[in-house]
């Protein structure tokens, strides 16, 4: 972000006060900030008490070996019991857990907490029959259907950490993750619905399994839900098992075992600054405490709310704010399988009107695309049930914020802009809807219990009105515990920059405005944010370089009106590839799509003769970004050969 846009942003002076009734009845009041500051451990213990523990902890936090935290030491609990059984035992079995809305119109299913409990028990029993034991890893590669959530909870029930791989990822990406976490079983489906058509998943699992085998790793079983009924060509009787032949035949009785608070709950892969994705490890007690507390406080959850988070369970938002937070809180949710605009552009608004959704959580990229379509579409639906709107995934532009509040929220609803990461496990910075006024574009201040700051390179807290790096200065219960199998990378990535102070470095730039409120500006490392999804420049560069015609590649995230950032690539071809052929750009785009997935497919690829490098050989992506964003190219004095940029810029002009 340039200083110019930054200062424009910081001139934002629109303010929205919390509605009076919401403020009067808010779950958390102003005093919570001070209370949490005065005795952080007591505050978090109070939040952990939201859960049901088989054995209570002896110590809230053990931070004797930083950055390896232990929360609620000695405590024992079962996450699935907390998300399901507990509500049934407390007499809420008939409460709706999910209003499932499939993409095909009229394909709907209502699941109560009592029904969810039966399903989870059945799946747990079936997984045990397939050989899954406590500690084994299970991969889940599924569309957004109830079985995906049932599978996650069944794993949690058994203490078998799951790793959910986004259904839009390719077989290569799946294979890497299967091998890295050593998944014994994969749960998948024949396919899912995408814009009105069935789209296959099972073949990608077969391919991934074959690739893993080439790497010397064998997946033992694949459990397959029949969702679309499409033809499943390859079926291996030794490995593949139908969900309806196993889960649906299993007993609905299963006794959950309590696990240590620090027992691994799941591994979620996310892009880092090197090519290899990082397996972020979350554990049980602290994570569930964080997810449950924040969902309750930030969405001001009440018993009769109908909550809908549009994320996919393949991302952390789906984990914390569809599965663990809302279910631990016994909430009623909408679960939607499809795309926002299928079969028509008002599908989301129609669902909100029909299910009387009160709390809605989505991403700026979706809001921007609706904004572009115009307000006529949402205006056709009565969304008067909405109470609070949430935003997550990337900075929300003030205009999108105001449109969201005005058009979707009818000017009644607070907008909570929630900053957090896969690594933080739960929301860290956000307004509290009944306490904090809204300021378009600002995530405002850390929620009670969380301590954050914006600091200089040297670790000095910046004054109001200045920018720097976003850090979290105190440990928190839902923090990542490590990177799966790589403690060194964990320390190095998050804790080395401010090792002296013992702070967590988030990788984001941020600014404090004149009121001291926080504006998160985006990544400061080589991670791009495309439609709220994190992608690593290095990962895409590696993919491009793996193509036989490519010698070298540099990737940058360029500003994009629709997706926030877009992937722009610069490649040098190998000499023997000549000019690469007429379709070279398309060929390379599809190569990335196949290797990583559709979201990583570059918007633009420039074939260039040279890349701008420093004398030490570092590619200067900053300059490429200038080109990709049609700006005048910045300072080139540190380039080994400063004429390179002239060549690239000229090529870019003639390429348009
Ligand atoms: C939950 C999630 C994390 C990165 C994060 C930041 C960006 C997320 C944001 C935001 C500004 C917000 N980000 N929420 N930036 N305002 N409200 O998105 O996790 O996929 O790990 O991405 O997303 O750059 O560092 P994850």
Boltz pocket constraint, residues with backbone or C-beta under 6 A from the ligand:
constraints:
  - pocket:
      binder: B
      contacts: [[A, 270], [A, 315], [A, 316], [A, 317], [A, 391], [A, 392], [A, 393], [A, 394], [A, 395], [A, 396], [A, 417], [A, 418], [A, 419], [A, 420], [A, 421], [A, 422], [A, 423], [A, 429], [A, 443], [A, 506], [A, 507], [A, 508], [A, 520], [A, 521], [A, 522], [A, 523], [A, 529], [A, 532], [A, 533], [A, 534]]
      max_distance: 6.0
